[in-house]
Amino acid sequence: MFAKSTEAGAQWTDVSAATLIVTAPMLIGFLVFQRQFISSFMHSGIKG
């Protein structure tokens, strides 16, 4: 990603787009399965 840097610096539009592409599916998955994540933590006995 940073190998595409120019003399003026990194191409921040490409970096931002790649970051969104990587993080969006994880965020959507968490939001969809949030109840299952929380209930599995509660049933596993993790105290926090």
Z-matrix of the N, CA and C atoms (Angstrom, degrees):
N
C 1 1.447
C 2 1.519 1 110.21
N 3 1.319 2 116.74 1 -52.25
C 4 1.453 3 119.28 2 -178.50
C 5 1.524 4 111.90 3 -77.54
N 6 1.332 5 117.51 4 -8.18
C 7 1.457 6 120.27 5 176.16
C 8 1.530 7 110.28 6 -68.22
N 9 1.322 8 117.34 7 -18.40
C 10 1.457 9 121.30 8 178.79
C 11 1.525 10 111.68 9 -86.04
N 12 1.332 11 117.50 10 14.43
C 13 1.462 12 120.89 11 -179.20
C 14 1.519 13 110.35 12 -63.38
N 15 1.288 14 114.59 13 146.03
C 16 1.456 15 120.45 14 174.75
C 17 1.517 16 107.82 15 -106.85
N 18 1.316 17 116.36 16 179.68
C 19 1.457 18 119.22 17 178.55
C 20 1.522 19 111.18 18 -64.07
N 21 1.318 20 117.19 19 -27.41
C 22 1.464 21 120.98 20 -179.59
C 23 1.521 22 111.82 21 -80.58
N 24 1.325 23 118.16 22 -11.29
C 25 1.458 24 121.78 23 -178.93
C 26 1.514 25 110.77 24 127.67
N 27 1.317 26 115.04 25 -174.17
C 28 1.458 27 120.34 26 -178.58
C 29 1.521 28 110.12 27 -68.63
N 30 1.297 29 116.26 28 153.36
C 31 1.466 30 121.26 29 176.13
C 32 1.527 31 106.98 30 -83.63
N 33 1.325 32 115.45 31 92.79
C 34 1.456 33 120.97 32 -170.26
C 35 1.516 34 112.95 33 -66.35
N 36 1.309 35 118.49 34 -24.16
C 37 1.465 36 118.66 35 176.70
C 38 1.522 37 110.50 36 -66.98
N 39 1.338 38 116.51 37 -40.37
C 40 1.465 39 120.16 38 177.68
C 41 1.521 40 111.12 39 -67.42
N 42 1.325 41 116.59 40 -41.53
C 43 1.467 42 120.91 41 179.72
C 44 1.526 43 109.72 42 -63.86
N 45 1.325 44 117.34 43 -43.48
C 46 1.463 45 121.36 44 179.79
C 47 1.526 46 111.21 45 -65.03
N 48 1.311 47 117.17 46 -42.16
C 49 1.464 48 120.66 47 179.17
C 50 1.522 49 111.10 48 -64.17
N 51 1.317 50 117.31 49 -42.99
C 52 1.465 51 120.71 50 179.18
C 53 1.523 52 110.95 51 -64.83
N 54 1.323 53 116.94 52 -39.82
C 55 1.463 54 120.64 53 178.27
C 56 1.519 55 110.74 54 -62.67
N 57 1.316 56 117.12 55 -43.05
C 58 1.458 57 121.16 56 178.72
C 59 1.522 58 111.16 57 -64.63
N 60 1.324 59 116.97 58 -41.80
C 61 1.465 60 120.90 59 -179.70
C 62 1.525 61 111.05 60 -63.85
N 63 1.329 62 117.17 61 -35.86
C 64 1.463 63 120.78 62 -178.71
C 65 1.525 64 111.31 63 -77.67
N 66 1.327 65 117.91 64 -42.28
C 67 1.462 66 120.12 65 -173.45
C 68 1.524 67 114.31 66 -84.99
N 69 1.314 68 118.65 67 -28.15
C 70 1.468 69 121.03 68 -176.33
C 71 1.533 70 113.09 69 -59.38
N 72 1.334 71 120.60 70 -47.45
C 73 1.469 72 118.75 71 179.66
C 74 1.530 73 113.09 72 -62.56
N 75 1.338 74 116.58 73 -36.91
C 76 1.466 75 119.01 74 178.49
C 77 1.523 76 110.81 75 -66.54
N 78 1.313 77 117.51 76 -42.01
C 79 1.458 78 121.36 77 179.41
C 80 1.526 79 111.03 78 -65.87
N 81 1.311 80 116.92 79 -43.42
C 82 1.464 81 120.56 80 178.63
C 83 1.526 82 110.29 81 -63.68
N 84 1.332 83 116.95 82 -42.97
C 85 1.464 84 120.60 83 177.59
C 86 1.512 85 112.27 84 -61.26
N 87 1.323 86 116.93 85 -41.52
C 88 1.459 87 119.88 86 178.44
C 89 1.522 88 110.66 87 -64.53
N 90 1.330 89 117.07 88 -44.17
C 91 1.460 90 119.63 89 -178.85
C 92 1.527 91 111.75 90 -64.57
N 93 1.324 92 117.13 91 -37.02
C 94 1.462 93 120.74 92 -180.00
C 95 1.527 94 110.82 93 -69.25
N 96 1.338 95 116.87 94 -41.83
C 97 1.461 96 121.09 95 -174.81
C 98 1.523 97 113.22 96 -104.78
N 99 1.325 98 117.66 97 22.70
C 100 1.463 99 121.65 98 -175.68
C 101 1.526 100 112.00 99 -59.13
N 102 1.311 101 117.99 100 -43.17
C 103 1.469 102 120.46 101 -179.20
C 104 1.520 103 111.12 102 -62.72
N 105 1.336 104 117.33 103 -40.67
C 106 1.455 105 120.16 104 179.58
C 107 1.522 106 110.99 105 -66.75
N 108 1.344 107 118.14 106 -39.74
C 109 1.460 108 121.29 107 177.72
C 110 1.519 109 110.62 108 -60.90
N 111 1.321 110 116.74 109 -48.69
C 112 1.457 111 121.14 110 -176.51
C 113 1.522 112 110.36 111 -65.58
N 114 1.310 113 118.22 112 -44.18
C 115 1.463 114 120.03 113 -178.97
C 116 1.523 115 111.34 114 -67.02
N 117 1.328 116 118.25 115 -35.42
C 118 1.466 117 119.25 116 178.32
C 119 1.520 118 110.98 117 -68.01
N 120 1.338 119 117.74 118 -34.95
C 121 1.464 120 119.97 119 175.79
C 122 1.524 121 110.70 120 -66.89
N 123 1.322 122 117.29 121 -38.81
C 124 1.459 123 120.62 122 -178.97
C 125 1.523 124 110.84 123 -68.85
N 126 1.321 125 117.80 124 -36.59
C 127 1.462 126 121.20 125 -179.23
C 128 1.522 127 112.58 126 -77.98
N 129 1.330 128 117.47 127 -21.13
C 130 1.466 129 119.33 128 -177.75
C 131 1.520 130 112.22 129 -80.68
N 132 1.312 131 118.22 130 -12.21
C 133 1.455 132 120.72 131 176.67
C 134 1.511 133 114.44 132 90.87
N 135 1.319 134 117.78 133 12.47
C 136 1.465 135 120.20 134 177.76
C 137 1.522 136 108.02 135 -73.91
N 138 1.310 137 115.58 136 126.03
C 139 1.465 138 120.13 137 178.98
C 140 1.516 139 108.13 138 -101.89
N 141 1.310 140 117.23 139 136.80
C 142 1.452 141 117.94 140 -178.43
C 143 1.473 142 114.79 141 -157.90
